[in-house]
């Protein structure tokens, strides 16, 4: 479900952007997660994404290029199994993710926002360093959001097609999330979401995570988001937190 630009950020932002406006925005973030993922050995991941996003009419195009540092590699930033035999600490370029988002419904006048999203993960990370699987992955998902007075509810449902590294046979999981957001102060929104994903390998676990987040609009051009995640399965981190800084041009 990660890497770390949560769907709720995109969905909620769509309510404030005119569907016909052409806009370009960037974001940079930092995310730290820690967990043993059922192995008895703690793995730590630092994830630093740089994001570019272009919106034109009902379409949104996005590319994310991350830097990674993984201690005791067991899984990647998505909770996906990684190949073994790596050093205690690995760092370098992560996998690049591109996406195209079509707003089937734009949420105008208090209506429903409905997004159809396709993603491709390019294997730019070095699998020999346990920074990725070395394979392409493909994702198709639907995102929906609706305002109920001051509260906005949102949900997503999707399916991911994994590329299989040599000697592996990953399942292609269904995933889902459900959450809400509401204003808590001037230019500040807070909310929560629950994320779930099927197993990737038969001996693995489902992803089950709970996220709390706060978004504050610093100015017309700048926005910051803070979030904290608690995992409830061996495929999820024990704890995770991060921030994202957005700039609109």
C-alpha positions in Angstrom: 0.0 0.0 0.0 2.9 2.3 0.6 5.3 3.7 -0.5 4.5 6.6 1.6 2.3 9.0 -0.2 -1.0 7.9 1.3 -4.1 7.8 -1.0 -6.0 10.0 1.4 -3.6 12.9 0.6 -4.5 12.7 -3.1 -8.2 12.2 -2.6 -8.6 15.1 -0.1 -6.5 17.4 -2.3 -8.8 16.7 -5.2 -11.7 18.3 -3.4 -9.8 21.7 -3.4 -8.5 21.6 -7.0 -10.6 22.7 -9.9 -10.9 19.7 -12.3 -10.2 21.9 -15.4 -7.1 23.6 -13.9 -3.6 22.6 -15.1 -1.3 22.4 -12.0 2.1 21.1 -11.3 3.2 20.2 -7.8 6.1 18.5 -6.1 6.6 16.8 -2.7 9.5 15.5 -0.7 9.2 13.3 2.4 10.9 11.2 4.9 9.5 8.0 6.4 11.0 5.7 9.1 9.6 2.2 9.9 10.7 -0.6 12.2 9.6 -4.1 12.7 10.7 -7.8 12.9 8.1 -9.0 10.3 7.8 -12.3 12.2 11.6 -13.1 11.8 12.9 -12.2 15.3 15.3 -9.7 13.7 14.4 -6.0 13.7 14.5 -4.4 10.2 14.6 -0.6 9.9 13.7 1.3 6.7 14.4 5.0 5.9 12.4 6.0 2.8 12.9 9.4 1.2 10.6 10.0 -1.8 10.7 12.9 -4.3 7.4 13.3 -6.2 6.3 15.2 -9.2 2.6 15.5 -10.0 0.8 17.1 -13.0 -2.9 17.6 -13.1 -4.8 18.5 -16.3 -8.6 18.2 -16.6 -9.7 14.9 -15.1 -6.2 13.4 -15.4 -3.4 13.3 -12.8 0.0 12.0 -13.6 2.6 11.2 -10.9 6.1 9.9 -10.6 7.8 9.0 -7.3 11.6 8.4 -7.1 12.8 7.3 -3.7 16.1 6.8 -1.8 16.2 3.9 0.7 18.2 2.7 3.6 17.4 -0.7 5.0 18.9 -2.3 8.1 18.6 -6.2 8.2 16.6 -6.3 5.0 13.5 -8.6 5.3 10.9 -6.6 3.4 10.7 -3.5 1.3 8.7 -0.3 2.0 5.5 -2.1 0.8 5.9 -5.1 3.1 6.9 -7.1 0.1 9.4 -10.0 0.7 13.0 -9.2 -0.5 15.7 -11.6 -1.6 18.1 -12.8 1.1 21.8 -12.9 1.5 22.3 -9.1 1.9 24.5 -7.1 4.2 23.3 -5.8 7.5 22.7 -2.3 6.0 21.8 -1.5 2.4 21.1 1.9 0.8 20.6 3.4 -2.6 17.9 4.3 -5.2 14.6 2.6 -4.6 12.0 1.5 -7.2 10.4 4.3 -9.3 6.6 4.4 -9.3 4.5 6.1 -12.0 0.7 6.5 -11.9 -2.2 7.8 -14.0 -5.4 8.8 -12.3 -8.7 9.6 -14.0 -11.4 11.4 -12.0 -14.5 9.7 -13.2 -16.5 11.9 -10.7 -14.9 15.1 -9.5 -16.7 15.6 -6.2 -18.1 19.0 -7.1 -21.1 20.5 -5.3 -20.9 18.0 -2.4 -21.0 15.0 -4.7 -18.8 11.8 -4.8 -15.2 11.9 -5.9 -14.4 8.7 -7.8 -10.9 8.1 -9.1 -9.6 5.2 -11.4 -5.9 4.7 -10.8 -3.2 2.7 -12.6 0.3 2.3 -11.3 3.5 0.8 -12.7 6.6 0.1 -10.5 9.8 0.2 -12.4 12.6 -1.9 -10.9 15.2 0.9 -10.5 16.3 -0.5 -7.1 19.2 -3.0 -7.0 17.8 -6.4 -6.0 21.3 -7.6 -5.2 21.3 -5.0 -2.4 17.8 -6.1 -1.2 16.3 -2.7 -2.1 13.7 -4.2 -4.5 12.7 -7.4 -6.2 14.1 -6.4 -9.6 10.8 -6.9 -11.3 8.0 -4.7 -12.7 4.7 -4.5 -10.6 1.3 -3.3 -11.8 -1.6 -1.9 -9.7 -5.2 -1.1 -10.5 -7.4 0.6 -7.9 -10.5 2.7 -7.4 -10.6 5.5 -4.9 -13.8 7.1 -3.6 -14.4 10.1 -1.3 -17.5 12.0 -0.1 -18.0 14.9 2.2 -20.6 14.5 5.0 -20.8 18.0 6.4 -17.3 18.8 7.9 -16.3 15.1 7.7 -14.9 13.5 4.5 -15.0 9.8 4.3 -12.7 7.9 1.8 -12.0 4.4 0.7 -10.0 2.5 -1.8 -10.1 -1.0 -3.4 -7.4 -2.4 -5.6 -5.4 -5.3 -7.0 -1.6 -5.6 -7.5 0.2 -7.8 -10.0 3.6 -8.7 -8.7 6.6 -9.6 -10.9 8.2 -12.8 -9.7 11.9 -12.8 -9.0 13.8 -16.0 -9.8 12.8 -18.7 -7.4 9.7 -16.8 -6.2 6.0 -17.1 -6.9 4.2 -14.2 -5.4 0.5 -14.0 -5.1 -1.3 -11.0 -6.6 -3.2 -9.5 -3.6 -6.3 -7.5 -3.3 -6.0 -4.5 -0.9 -8.4 -2.0 0.6 -8.5 1.0 2.9 -11.1 3.0 4.8 -10.8 6.3 6.6 -12.0 9.8 7.3 -10.7 13.4 7.7 -12.1 16.5 9.3 -10.9 20.1 10.0 -9.6 20.6 13.5 -8.2 24.2 13.2 -7.7 26.9 10.6 -6.0 25.4 7.6 -5.5 22.1 9.5 -7.1 18.7 8.8 -6.7 15.5 10.8 -8.0 12.0 10.2 -7.4 8.3 10.4 -7.4 5.3 8.1 -7.2 1.5 8.2 -5.3 -0.5 5.5 -5.5 -4.1 4.6 -3.9 -6.3 2.0 -4.0 -10.0 1.3 -0.9 -12.2 1.7 1.9 -12.0 -0.9 3.3 -15.5 -0.1 1.5 -18.5 1.4 3.7 -18.4 4.5 3.3 -14.7 5.0 0.7 -12.5 6.6 -1.9 -10.0 5.5 -1.1 -6.3 5.9 -3.1 -4.7 8.7 -2.3 -1.1 9.6 -3.9 1.9 11.3 -2.8 5.4 10.4 -3.3 8.8 12.0 -2.5 11.9 10.0 -2.5 15.7 10.2 -2.3 18.0 7.2 -1.6 21.8 7.6 -1.7 24.3 4.8 1.2 26.7 5.4 0.3 29.0 2.5 -1.3 28.8 -0.9 1.7 27.1 -2.3 2.9 25.0 0.6 1.4 22.2 2.7 2.8 19.7 5.2 1.5 16.3 6.3 2.6 14.3 9.3 1.5 10.7 9.9 2.0 7.8 12.3 1.3 4.1 11.5 0.8 1.1 13.8 1.0 -2.4 12.3 -1.0 -5.3 13.5 0.5 -8.2 11.5 3.9 -9.7 10.6 3.7 -8.1 7.1 3.4 -4.6 8.7 5.9 -2.5 10.6 5.6 -2.4 14.4 5.7 1.3 14.2 6.2 3.9 11.4 6.1 7.7 11.1 6.9 10.3 8.5 6.2 13.7 7.0 5.6 15.0 3.5 6.1 18.6 2.3 4.1 19.7 -0.8 4.7 22.7 -3.1 2.3 23.8 -5.8 3.5 25.9 -8.7 
